[in-house]
Amino acid sequence: MNEVTIKVEGMSCGGCVRNVTGVLKALAGVSEAEVSLDGASARVSYDPAQVTPEQMRAAVEAAGFDSPA
């Protein structure tokens, strides 16, 4: 398992955190996602053979949030 921290901008409440957490955990290969509202980030444990950080950022953006590289 690898771990990466990605930026997540545009979150304003606990509902946003739950939404981003759900989107990330739904990706094949993601084993854990800890999203921080205060830190505007998500720490994700994942299998690099199944998912990439770029795919995670795309999923976050598809959910309506910004995830700059």
N, CA, C, O and CB atoms as a CASP TS submission, in Angstrom:
PFRMAT TS
TARGET T0000
AUTHOR 0000-0000-0000
METHOD Language model
MODEL 1
PARENT N/A
ATOM      1  N   MET     1       0.831  -1.198   0.000  1.00  0.00           N
ATOM      2  CA  MET     1       0.000   0.000   0.000  1.00  0.00           C
ATOM      3  C   MET     1       0.869   1.253   0.000  1.00  0.00           C
ATOM      4  O   MET     1       1.892   1.320   0.681  1.00  0.00           O
ATOM      5  CB  MET     1      -0.942   0.003   1.213  1.00  0.00           C
ATOM      6  N   ASN     2       0.445   2.224  -0.765  1.00  0.00           N
ATOM      7  CA  ASN     2       1.079   3.535  -0.786  1.00  0.00           C
ATOM      8  C   ASN     2       0.169   4.522  -0.074  1.00  0.00           C
ATOM      9  O   ASN     2      -1.007   4.239   0.151  1.00  0.00           O
ATOM     10  CB  ASN     2       1.375   3.998  -2.244  1.00  0.00           C
ATOM     11  N   GLU     3       0.710   5.671   0.277  1.00  0.00           N
ATOM     12  CA  GLU     3      -0.091   6.717   0.883  1.00  0.00           C
ATOM     13  C   GLU     3       0.232   8.039   0.195  1.00  0.00           C
ATOM     14  O   GLU     3       1.386   8.329  -0.120  1.00  0.00           O
ATOM     15  CB  GLU     3       0.165   6.804   2.412  1.00  0.00           C
ATOM     16  N   VAL     4      -0.816   8.834  -0.031  1.00  0.00           N
ATOM     17  CA  VAL     4      -0.648  10.136  -0.656  1.00  0.00           C
ATOM     18  C   VAL     4      -1.589  11.122   0.025  1.00  0.00           C
ATOM     19  O   VAL     4      -2.663  10.746   0.494  1.00  0.00           O
ATOM     20  CB  VAL     4      -0.919  10.066  -2.189  1.00  0.00           C
ATOM     21  N   THR     5      -1.182  12.371   0.076  1.00  0.00           N
ATOM     22  CA  THR     5      -2.052  13.438   0.556  1.00  0.00           C
ATOM     23  C   THR     5      -2.368  14.331  -0.629  1.00  0.00           C
ATOM     24  O   THR     5      -1.462  14.850  -1.282  1.00  0.00           O
ATOM     25  CB  THR     5      -1.388  14.249   1.726  1.00  0.00           C
ATOM     26  N   ILE     6      -3.652  14.512  -0.909  1.00  0.00           N
ATOM     27  CA  ILE     6      -4.050  15.382  -2.010  1.00  0.00           C
ATOM     28  C   ILE     6      -4.810  16.581  -1.458  1.00  0.00           C
ATOM     29  O   ILE     6      -5.514  16.477  -0.454  1.00  0.00           O
ATOM     30  CB  ILE     6      -4.915  14.611  -3.042  1.00  0.00           C
ATOM     31  N   LYS     7      -4.661  17.694  -2.115  1.00  0.00           N
ATOM     32  CA  LYS     7      -5.390  18.898  -1.726  1.00  0.00           C
ATOM     33  C   LYS     7      -6.841  18.784  -2.178  1.00  0.00           C
ATOM     34  O   LYS     7      -7.131  18.266  -3.256  1.00  0.00           O
ATOM     35  CB  LYS     7      -4.728  20.164  -2.329  1.00  0.00           C
ATOM     36  N   VAL     8      -7.748  19.276  -1.333  1.00  0.00           N
ATOM     37  CA  VAL     8      -9.165  19.297  -1.681  1.00  0.00           C
ATOM     38  C   VAL     8      -9.696  20.675  -1.294  1.00  0.00           C
ATOM     39  O   VAL     8      -9.824  20.993  -0.111  1.00  0.00           O
ATOM     40  CB  VAL     8      -9.966  18.136  -0.958  1.00  0.00           C
ATOM     41  N   GLU     9      -9.999  21.478  -2.290  1.00  0.00           N
ATOM     42  CA  GLU     9     -10.486  22.831  -2.042  1.00  0.00           C
ATOM     43  C   GLU     9     -11.980  22.903  -2.331  1.00  0.00           C
ATOM     44  O   GLU     9     -12.497  22.195  -3.194  1.00  0.00           O
ATOM     45  CB  GLU     9      -9.718  23.858  -2.903  1.00  0.00           C
ATOM     46  N   GLY    10     -12.665  23.778  -1.587  1.00  0.00           N
ATOM     47  CA  GLY    10     -14.083  23.987  -1.823  1.00  0.00           C
ATOM     48  C   GLY    10     -14.981  23.316  -0.799  1.00  0.00           C
ATOM     49  O   GLY    10     -16.204  23.415  -0.897  1.00  0.00           O
ATOM     50  N   MET    11     -14.397  22.631   0.188  1.00  0.00           N
ATOM     51  CA  MET    11     -15.204  22.011   1.237  1.00  0.00           C
ATOM     52  C   MET    11     -15.561  23.069   2.275  1.00  0.00           C
ATOM     53  O   MET    11     -14.731  23.899   2.643  1.00  0.00           O
ATOM     54  CB  MET    11     -14.448  20.817   1.898  1.00  0.00           C
ATOM     55  N   SER    12     -16.824  23.027   2.747  1.00  0.00           N
ATOM     56  CA  SER    12     -17.246  24.028   3.729  1.00  0.00           C
ATOM     57  C   SER    12     -17.939  23.437   4.951  1.00  0.00           C
ATOM     58  O   SER    12     -18.269  24.167   5.885  1.00  0.00           O
ATOM     59  CB  SER    12     -18.162  25.011   3.077  1.00  0.00           C
ATOM     60  N   CYS    13     -18.166  22.110   4.956  1.00  0.00           N
ATOM     61  CA  CYS    13     -18.907  21.526   6.074  1.00  0.00           C
ATOM     62  C   CYS    13     -18.618  20.029   6.182  1.00  0.00           C
ATOM     63  O   CYS    13     -17.902  19.451   5.364  1.00  0.00           O
ATOM     64  CB  CYS    13     -20.423  21.768   5.907  1.00  0.00           C
ATOM     65  N   GLY    14     -19.197  19.426   7.213  1.00  0.00           N
ATOM     66  CA  GLY    14     -19.032  17.994   7.410  1.00  0.00           C
ATOM     67  C   GLY    14     -19.621  17.163   6.289  1.00  0.00           C
ATOM     68  O   GLY    14     -19.129  16.075   5.986  1.00  0.00           O
ATOM     69  N   GLY    15     -20.677  17.678   5.672  1.00  0.00           N
ATOM     70  CA  GLY    15     -21.272  16.969   4.537  1.00  0.00           C
ATOM     71  C   GLY    15     -20.303  16.880   3.369  1.00  0.00           C
ATOM     72  O   GLY    15     -20.243  15.868   2.671  1.00  0.00           O
ATOM     73  N   CYS    16     -19.552  17.943   3.170  1.00  0.00           N
ATOM     74  CA  CYS    16     -18.535  17.937   2.106  1.00  0.00           C
ATOM     75  C   CYS    16     -17.475  16.877   2.401  1.00  0.00           C
ATOM     76  O   CYS    16     -17.054  16.138   1.510  1.00  0.00           O
ATOM     77  CB  CYS    16     -17.872  19.339   1.966  1.00  0.00           C
ATOM     78  N   VAL    17     -17.053  16.814   3.654  1.00  0.00           N
ATOM     79  CA  VAL    17     -16.048  15.827   4.056  1.00  0.00           C
ATOM     80  C   VAL    17     -16.574  14.420   3.803  1.00  0.00           C
ATOM     81  O   VAL    17     -15.854  13.582   3.260  1.00  0.00           O
ATOM     82  CB  VAL    17     -15.667  16.003   5.547  1.00  0.00           C
ATOM     83  N   ARG    18     -17.820  14.148   4.188  1.00  0.00           N
ATOM     84  CA  ARG    18     -18.410  12.816   3.956  1.00  0.00           C
ATOM     85  C   ARG    18     -18.495  12.516   2.461  1.00  0.00           C
ATOM     86  O   ARG    18     -18.230  11.390   2.041  1.00  0.00           O
ATOM     87  CB  ARG    18     -19.819  12.724   4.594  1.00  0.00           C
ATOM     88  N   ASN    19     -18.859  13.505   1.664  1.00  0.00           N
ATOM     89  CA  ASN    19     -18.971  13.325   0.223  1.00  0.00           C
ATOM     90  C   ASN    19     -17.614  12.948  -0.379  1.00  0.00           C
ATOM     91  O   ASN    19     -17.512  11.975  -1.126  1.00  0.00           O
ATOM     92  CB  ASN    19     -19.516  14.606  -0.438  1.00  0.00           C
ATOM     93  N   VAL    20     -16.583  13.716  -0.054  1.00  0.00           N
ATOM     94  CA  VAL    20     -15.245  13.448  -0.596  1.00  0.00           C
ATOM     95  C   VAL    20     -14.736  12.092  -0.108  1.00  0.00           C
ATOM     96  O   VAL    20     -14.146  11.335  -0.879  1.00  0.00           O
ATOM     97  CB  VAL    20     -14.256  14.569  -0.190  1.00  0.00           C
ATOM     98  N   THR    21     -14.961  11.786   1.165  1.00  0.00           N
ATOM     99  CA  THR    21     -14.535  10.495   1.707  1.00  0.00           C
ATOM    100  C   THR    21     -15.203   9.352   0.948  1.00  0.00           C
ATOM    101  O   THR    21     -14.545   8.378   0.584  1.00  0.00           O
ATOM    102  CB  THR    21     -14.864  10.401   3.212  1.00  0.00           C
ATOM    103  N   GLY    22     -16.499   9.469   0.709  1.00  0.00           N
ATOM    104  CA  GLY    22     -17.226   8.430  -0.014  1.00  0.00           C
ATOM    105  C   GLY    22     -16.761   8.250  -1.439  1.00  0.00           C
ATOM    106  O   GLY    22     -16.642   7.127  -1.928  1.00  0.00           O
ATOM    107  N   VAL    23     -16.499   9.366  -2.107  1.00  0.00           N
ATOM    108  CA  VAL    23     -16.028   9.311  -3.499  1.00  0.00           C
ATOM    109  C   VAL    23     -14.677   8.603  -3.569  1.00  0.00           C
ATOM    110  O   VAL    23     -14.451   7.774  -4.451  1.00  0.00           O
ATOM    111  CB  VAL    23     -15.920  10.739  -4.102  1.00  0.00           C
ATOM    112  N   LEU    24     -13.791   8.927  -2.648  1.00  0.00           N
ATOM    113  CA  LEU    24     -12.464   8.308  -2.668  1.00  0.00           C
ATOM    114  C   LEU    24     -12.529   6.832  -2.306  1.00  0.00           C
ATOM    115  O   LEU    24     -11.889   6.007  -2.960  1.00  0.00           O
ATOM    116  CB  LEU    24     -11.528   9.034  -1.710  1.00  0.00           C
ATOM    117  N   LYS    25     -13.296   6.487  -1.270  1.00  0.00           N
ATOM    118  CA  LYS    25     -13.383   5.081  -0.848  1.00  0.00           C
ATOM    119  C   LYS    25     -14.069   4.213  -1.892  1.00  0.00           C
ATOM    120  O   LYS    25     -13.875   2.998  -1.903  1.00  0.00           O
ATOM    121  CB  LYS    25     -14.129   4.974   0.475  1.00  0.00           C
ATOM    122  N   ALA    26     -14.863   4.811  -2.764  1.00  0.00           N
ATOM    123  CA  ALA    26     -15.546   4.051  -3.817  1.00  0.00           C
ATOM    124  C   ALA    26     -14.599   3.628  -4.935  1.00  0.00           C
ATOM    125  O   ALA    26     -14.934   2.749  -5.730  1.00  0.00           O
ATOM    126  CB  ALA    26     -16.681   4.876  -4.398  1.00  0.00           C
ATOM    127  N   LEU    27     -13.427   4.241  -5.003  1.00  0.00           N
ATOM    128  CA  LEU    27     -12.467   3.887  -6.053  1.00  0.00           C
ATOM    129  C   LEU    27     -11.816   2.543  -5.746  1.00  0.00           C
ATOM    130  O   LEU    27     -11.403   2.280  -4.616  1.00  0.00           O
ATOM    131  CB  LEU    27     -11.387   4.983  -6.198  1.00  0.00           C
ATOM    132  N   ALA    28     -11.733   1.705  -6.763  1.00  0.00           N
ATOM    133  CA  ALA    28     -11.047   0.420  -6.611  1.00  0.00           C
ATOM    134  C   ALA    28      -9.595   0.684  -6.244  1.00  0.00           C
ATOM    135  O   ALA    28      -8.920   1.491  -6.884  1.00  0.00           O
ATOM    136  CB  ALA    28     -11.144  -0.435  -7.918  1.00  0.00           C
ATOM    137  N   GLY    29      -9.123   0.007  -5.221  1.00  0.00           N
ATOM    138  CA  GLY    29      -7.729   0.151  -4.814  1.00  0.00           C
ATOM    139  C   GLY    29      -7.526   1.076  -3.630  1.00  0.00           C
ATOM    140  O   GLY    29      -6.449   1.084  -3.034  1.00  0.00           O
ATOM    141  N   VAL    30      -8.544   1.862  -3.274  1.00  0.00           N
ATOM    142  CA  VAL    30      -8.430   2.742  -2.109  1.00  0.00           C
ATOM    143  C   VAL    30      -8.865   1.961  -0.872  1.00  0.00           C
ATOM    144  O   VAL    30      -9.989   1.462  -0.808  1.00  0.00           O
ATOM    145  CB  VAL    30      -9.297   4.042  -2.288  1.00  0.00           C
ATOM    146  N   SER    31      -7.970   1.856   0.109  1.00  0.00           N
ATOM    147  CA  SER    31      -8.299   1.119   1.326  1.00  0.00           C
ATOM    148  C   SER    31      -8.736   2.043   2.451  1.00  0.00           C
ATOM    149  O   SER    31      -9.512   1.637   3.317  1.00  0.00           O
ATOM    150  CB  SER    31      -7.111   0.295   1.774  1.00  0.00           C
ATOM    151  N   GLU    32      -8.249   3.280   2.453  1.00  0.00           N
ATOM    152  CA  GLU    32      -8.610   4.222   3.513  1.00  0.00           C
ATOM    153  C   GLU    32      -8.493   5.647   2.982  1.00  0.00           C
ATOM    154  O   GLU    32      -7.605   5.961   2.190  1.00  0.00           O
ATOM    155  CB  GLU    32      -7.708   4.027   4.766  1.00  0.00           C
ATOM    156  N   ALA    33      -9.406   6.497   3.434  1.00  0.00           N
ATOM    157  CA  ALA    33      -9.369   7.922   3.070  1.00  0.00           C
ATOM    158  C   ALA    33      -9.751   8.730   4.300  1.00  0.00           C
ATOM    159  O   ALA    33     -10.843   8.569   4.845  1.00  0.00           O
ATOM    160  CB  ALA    33     -10.334   8.241   1.863  1.00  0.00           C
ATOM    161  N   GLU    34      -8.844   9.600   4.732  1.00  0.00           N
ATOM    162  CA  GLU    34      -9.101  10.479   5.867  1.00  0.00           C
ATOM    163  C   GLU    34      -9.104  11.910   5.330  1.00  0.00           C
ATOM    164  O   GLU    34      -8.067  12.432   4.921  1.00  0.00           O
ATOM    165  CB  GLU    34      -8.023  10.288   7.015  1.00  0.00           C
ATOM    166  N   VAL    35     -10.278  12.534   5.335  1.00  0.00           N
ATOM    167  CA  VAL    35     -10.439  13.868   4.763  1.00  0.00           C
ATOM    168  C   VAL    35     -10.493  14.888   5.892  1.00  0.00           C
ATOM    169  O   VAL    35     -11.205  14.701   6.878  1.00  0.00           O
ATOM    170  CB  VAL    35     -11.719  13.952   3.882  1.00  0.00           C
ATOM    171  N   SER    36      -9.730  15.970   5.738  1.00  0.00           N
ATOM    172  CA  SER    36      -9.668  17.026   6.745  1.00  0.00           C
ATOM    173  C   SER    36     -10.245  18.317   6.192  1.00  0.00           C
ATOM    174  O   SER    36      -9.747  18.860   5.205  1.00  0.00           O
ATOM    175  CB  SER    36      -8.221  17.247   7.214  1.00  0.00           C
ATOM    176  N   LEU    37     -11.303  18.807   6.837  1.00  0.00           N
ATOM    177  CA  LEU    37     -11.891  20.087   6.442  1.00  0.00           C
ATOM    178  C   LEU    37     -10.914  21.223   6.730  1.00  0.00           C
ATOM    179  O   LEU    37     -10.679  22.077   5.875  1.00  0.00           O
ATOM    180  CB  LEU    37     -13.228  20.325   7.180  1.00  0.00           C
ATOM    181  N   ASP    38     -10.345  21.231   7.936  1.00  0.00           N
ATOM    182  CA  ASP    38      -9.413  22.299   8.320  1.00  0.00           C
ATOM    183  C   ASP    38      -8.155  22.289   7.467  1.00  0.00           C
ATOM    184  O   ASP    38      -7.645  23.347   7.097  1.00  0.00           O
ATOM    185  CB  ASP    38      -9.036  22.166   9.788  1.00  0.00           C
ATOM    186  N   GLY    39      -7.656  21.107   7.155  1.00  0.00           N
ATOM    187  CA  GLY    39      -6.437  20.999   6.355  1.00  0.00           C
ATOM    188  C   GLY    39      -6.667  21.058   4.863  1.00  0.00           C
ATOM    189  O   GLY    39      -5.714  21.098   4.085  1.00  0.00           O
ATOM    190  N   ALA    40      -7.936  21.063   4.454  1.00  0.00           N
ATOM    191  CA  ALA    40      -8.295  21.077   3.024  1.00  0.00           C
ATOM    192  C   ALA    40      -7.520  20.012   2.257  1.00  0.00           C
ATOM    193  O   ALA    40      -6.923  20.280   1.214  1.00  0.00           O
ATOM    194  CB  ALA    40      -8.024  22.467   2.409  1.00  0.00           C
ATOM    195  N   SER    41      -7.545  18.787   2.806  1.00  0.00           N
ATOM    196  CA  SER    41      -6.774  17.713   2.192  1.00  0.00           C
ATOM    197  C   SER    41      -7.396  16.355   2.498  1.00  0.00           C
ATOM    198  O   SER    41      -8.282  16.221   3.342  1.00  0.00           O
ATOM    199  CB  SER    41      -5.322  17.751   2.677  1.00  0.00           C
ATOM    200  N   ALA    42      -6.898  15.360   1.779  1.00  0.00           N
ATOM    201  CA  ALA    42      -7.299  13.973   2.013  1.00  0.00           C
ATOM    202  C   ALA    42      -6.048  13.109   2.026  1.00  0.00           C
ATOM    203  O   ALA    42      -5.234  13.163   1.104  1.00  0.00           O
ATOM    204  CB  ALA    42      -8.311  13.479   0.925  1.00  0.00           C
ATOM    205  N   ARG    43      -5.902  12.315   3.076  1.00  0.00           N
ATOM    206  CA  ARG    43      -4.801  11.355   3.144  1.00  0.00           C
ATOM    207  C   ARG    43      -5.373  10.008   2.750  1.00  0.00           C
ATOM    208  O   ARG    43      -6.309   9.512   3.376  1.00  0.00           O
ATOM    209  CB  ARG    43      -4.138  11.308   4.580  1.00  0.00           C
ATOM    210  N   VAL    44      -4.805   9.421   1.710  1.00  0.00           N
ATOM    211  CA  VAL    44      -5.385   8.214   1.117  1.00  0.00           C
ATOM    212  C   VAL    44      -4.359   7.090   1.076  1.00  0.00           C
ATOM    213  O   VAL    44      -3.233   7.276   0.614  1.00  0.00           O
ATOM    214  CB  VAL    44      -5.911   8.505  -0.300  1.00  0.00           C
ATOM    215  N   SER    45      -4.765   5.922   1.567  1.00  0.00           N
ATOM    216  CA  SER    45      -3.969   4.706   1.429  1.00  0.00           C
ATOM    217  C   SER    45      -4.536   3.938   0.240  1.00  0.00           C
ATOM    218  O   SER    45      -5.745   3.731   0.142  1.00  0.00           O
ATOM    219  CB  SER    45      -3.991   3.833   2.751  1.00  0.00           C
ATOM    220  N   TYR    46      -3.650   3.519  -0.663  1.00  0.00           N
ATOM    221  CA  TYR    46      -4.134   2.917  -1.902  1.00  0.00           C
ATOM    222  C   TYR    46      -3.145   1.924  -2.485  1.00  0.00           C
ATOM    223  O   TYR    46      -1.964   1.915  -2.139  1.00  0.00           O
ATOM    224  CB  TYR    46      -4.430   3.990  -2.918  1.00  0.00           C
ATOM    225  N   ASP    47      -3.658   1.090  -3.378  1.00  0.00           N
ATOM    226  CA  ASP    47      -2.856   0.126  -4.129  1.00  0.00           C
ATOM    227  C   ASP    47      -2.516   0.769  -5.477  1.00  0.00           C
ATOM    228  O   ASP    47      -3.402   0.959  -6.310  1.00  0.00           O
ATOM    229  CB  ASP    47      -3.622  -1.251  -4.320  1.00  0.00           C
ATOM    230  N   PRO    48      -1.244   1.103  -5.696  1.00  0.00           N
ATOM    231  CA  PRO    48      -0.875   1.787  -6.942  1.00  0.00           C
ATOM    232  C   PRO    48      -1.097   0.955  -8.202  1.00  0.00           C
ATOM    233  O   PRO    48      -1.089   1.499  -9.306  1.00  0.00           O
ATOM    234  CB  PRO    48       0.561   2.194  -6.878  1.00  0.00           C
ATOM    235  N   ALA    49      -1.293  -0.337  -8.055  1.00  0.00           N
ATOM    236  CA  ALA    49      -1.583  -1.186  -9.211  1.00  0.00           C
ATOM    237  C   ALA    49      -3.032  -1.005  -9.665  1.00  0.00           C
ATOM    238  O   ALA    49      -3.382  -1.393 -10.780  1.00  0.00           O
ATOM    239  CB  ALA    49      -1.311  -2.667  -8.876  1.00  0.00           C
ATOM    240  N   GLN    50      -3.892  -0.411  -8.800  1.00  0.00           N
ATOM    241  CA  GLN    50      -5.308  -0.286  -9.132  1.00  0.00           C
ATOM    242  C   GLN    50      -5.767   1.152  -9.342  1.00  0.00           C
ATOM    243  O   GLN    50      -6.722   1.386 -10.083  1.00  0.00           O
ATOM    244  CB  GLN    50      -6.127  -0.908  -8.054  1.00  0.00           C
ATOM    245  N   VAL    51      -5.112   2.115  -8.710  1.00  0.00           N
ATOM    246  CA  VAL    51      -5.578   3.496  -8.802  1.00  0.00           C
ATOM    247  C   VAL    51      -4.385   4.442  -8.651  1.00  0.00           C
ATOM    248  O   VAL    51      -3.415   4.128  -7.961  1.00  0.00           O
ATOM    249  CB  VAL    51      -6.660   3.792  -7.720  1.00  0.00           C
ATOM    250  N   THR    52      -4.470   5.593  -9.298  1.00  0.00           N
ATOM    251  CA  THR    52      -3.401   6.591  -9.229  1.00  0.00           C
ATOM    252  C   THR    52      -3.901   7.857  -8.527  1.00  0.00           C
ATOM    253  O   THR    52      -5.107   8.094  -8.458  1.00  0.00           O
ATOM    254  CB  THR    52      -2.881   6.931 -10.650  1.00  0.00           C
ATOM    255  N   PRO    53      -2.984   8.663  -8.012  1.00  0.00           N
ATOM    256  CA  PRO    53      -3.396   9.939  -7.434  1.00  0.00           C
ATOM    257  C   PRO    53      -4.147  10.823  -8.435  1.00  0.00           C
ATOM    258  O   PRO    53      -5.036  11.579  -8.044  1.00  0.00           O
ATOM    259  CB  PRO    53      -2.181  10.680  -6.910  1.00  0.00           C
ATOM    260  N   GLU    54      -3.807  10.735  -9.693  1.00  0.00           N
ATOM    261  CA  GLU    54      -4.498  11.517 -10.721  1.00  0.00           C
ATOM    262  C   GLU    54      -5.965  11.090 -10.825  1.00  0.00           C
ATOM    263  O   GLU    54      -6.848  11.929 -10.996  1.00  0.00           O
ATOM    264  CB  GLU    54      -3.795  11.356 -12.089  1.00  0.00           C
ATOM    265  N   GLN    55      -6.217   9.796 -10.722  1.00  0.00           N
ATOM    266  CA  GLN    55      -7.599   9.300 -10.752  1.00  0.00           C
ATOM    267  C   GLN    55      -8.366   9.761  -9.507  1.00  0.00           C
ATOM    268  O   GLN    55      -9.559  10.053  -9.583  1.00  0.00           O
ATOM    269  CB  GLN    55      -7.618   7.753 -10.848  1.00  0.00           C
ATOM    270  N   MET    56      -7.685   9.824  -8.379  1.00  0.00           N
ATOM    271  CA  MET    56      -8.313  10.312  -7.156  1.00  0.00           C
ATOM    272  C   MET    56      -8.700  11.782  -7.312  1.00  0.00           C
ATOM    273  O   MET    56      -9.811  12.176  -6.959  1.00  0.00           O
ATOM    274  CB  MET    56      -7.370  10.126  -5.949  1.00  0.00           C
ATOM    275  N   ARG    57      -7.784  12.588  -7.838  1.00  0.00           N
ATOM    276  CA  ARG    57      -8.073  14.009  -8.064  1.00  0.00           C
ATOM    277  C   ARG    57      -9.249  14.178  -9.029  1.00  0.00           C
ATOM    278  O   ARG    57     -10.109  15.035  -8.824  1.00  0.00           O
ATOM    279  CB  ARG    57      -6.823  14.733  -8.615  1.00  0.00           C
ATOM    280  N   ALA    58      -9.282  13.369 -10.065  1.00  0.00           N
ATOM    281  CA  ALA    58     -10.384  13.446 -11.040  1.00  0.00           C
ATOM    282  C   ALA    58     -11.710  13.107 -10.376  1.00  0.00           C
ATOM    283  O   ALA    58     -12.721  13.742 -10.676  1.00  0.00           O
ATOM    284  CB  ALA    58     -10.130  12.494 -12.230  1.00  0.00           C
ATOM    285  N   ALA    59     -11.732  12.124  -9.483  1.00  0.00           N
ATOM    286  CA  ALA    59     -12.963  11.747  -8.785  1.00  0.00           C
ATOM    287  C   ALA    59     -13.424  12.865  -7.865  1.00  0.00           C
ATOM    288  O   ALA    59     -14.619  13.147  -7.774  1.00  0.00           O
ATOM    289  CB  ALA    59     -12.754  10.455  -7.982  1.00  0.00           C
ATOM    290  N   VAL    60     -12.480  13.503  -7.183  1.00  0.00           N
ATOM    291  CA  VAL    60     -12.816  14.633  -6.301  1.00  0.00           C
ATOM    292  C   VAL    60     -13.391  15.783  -7.115  1.00  0.00           C
ATOM    293  O   VAL    60     -14.373  16.404  -6.709  1.00  0.00           O
ATOM    294  CB  VAL    60     -11.569  15.108  -5.512  1.00  0.00           C
ATOM    295  N   GLU    61     -12.781  16.069  -8.264  1.00  0.00           N
ATOM    296  CA  GLU    61     -13.255  17.145  -9.126  1.00  0.00           C
ATOM    297  C   GLU    61     -14.620  16.815  -9.712  1.00  0.00           C
ATOM    298  O   GLU    61     -15.457  17.705  -9.862  1.00  0.00           O
ATOM    299  CB  GLU    61     -12.252  17.412 -10.244  1.00  0.00           C
ATOM    300  N   ALA    62     -14.855  15.560 -10.045  1.00  0.00           N
ATOM    301  CA  ALA    62     -16.151  15.142 -10.577  1.00  0.00           C
ATOM    302  C   ALA    62     -17.254  15.297  -9.530  1.00  0.00           C
ATOM    303  O   ALA    62     -18.428  15.446  -9.871  1.00  0.00           O
ATOM    304  CB  ALA    62     -16.085  13.688 -11.059  1.00  0.00           C
ATOM    305  N   ALA    63     -16.863  15.259  -8.238  1.00  0.00           N
ATOM    306  CA  ALA    63     -17.836  15.441  -7.157  1.00  0.00           C
ATOM    307  C   ALA    63     -18.101  16.920  -6.855  1.00  0.00           C
ATOM    308  O   ALA    63     -18.911  17.247  -5.988  1.00  0.00           O
ATOM    309  CB  ALA    63     -17.346  14.741  -5.896  1.00  0.00           C
ATOM    310  N   GLY    64     -17.408  17.811  -7.581  1.00  0.00           N
ATOM    311  CA  GLY    64     -17.684  19.239  -7.438  1.00  0.00           C
ATOM    312  C   GLY    64     -16.683  20.021  -6.614  1.00  0.00           C
ATOM    313  O   GLY    64     -16.934  21.171  -6.256  1.00  0.00           O
ATOM    314  N   PHE    65     -15.551  19.407  -6.311  1.00  0.00           N
ATOM    315  CA  PHE    65     -14.521  20.085  -5.516  1.00  0.00           C
ATOM    316  C   PHE    65     -13.280  20.262  -6.362  1.00  0.00           C
ATOM    317  O   PHE    65     -13.131  19.615  -7.399  1.00  0.00           O
ATOM    318  CB  PHE    65     -14.192  19.291  -4.223  1.00  0.00           C
ATOM    319  N   ASP    66     -12.384  21.138  -5.923  1.00  0.00           N
ATOM    320  CA  ASP    66     -11.121  21.340  -6.634  1.00  0.00           C
ATOM    321  C   ASP    66     -10.027  20.517  -5.977  1.00  0.00           C
ATOM    322  O   ASP    66      -9.974  20.395  -4.753  1.00  0.00           O
ATOM    323  CB  ASP    66     -10.731  22.835  -6.658  1.00  0.00           C
ATOM    324  N   SER    67      -9.161  19.958  -6.796  1.00  0.00           N
ATOM    325  CA  SER    67      -8.019  19.178  -6.282  1.00  0.00           C
ATOM    326  C   SER    67      -6.787  19.519  -7.102  1.00  0.00           C
ATOM    327  O   SER    67      -6.395  18.767  -7.994  1.00  0.00           O
ATOM    328  CB  SER    67      -8.307  17.635  -6.334  1.00  0.00           C
ATOM    329  N   PRO    68      -6.170  20.679  -6.790  1.00  0.00           N
ATOM    330  CA  PRO    68      -4.985  21.080  -7.546  1.00  0.00           C
ATOM    331  C   PRO    68      -3.804  20.139  -7.286  1.00  0.00           C
ATOM    332  O   PRO    68      -3.659  19.599  -6.189  1.00  0.00           O
ATOM    333  CB  PRO    68      -4.596  22.518  -7.191  1.00  0.00           C
ATOM    334  N   ALA    69      -2.990  19.955  -8.276  1.00  0.00           N
ATOM    335  CA  ALA    69      -1.822  19.070  -8.135  1.00  0.00           C
ATOM    336  C   ALA    69      -0.764  19.690  -7.252  1.00  0.00           C
ATOM    337  O   ALA    69       0.283  19.084  -7.025  1.00  0.00           O
ATOM    338  CB  ALA    69      -1.224  18.745  -9.499  1.00  0.00           C
TER
END
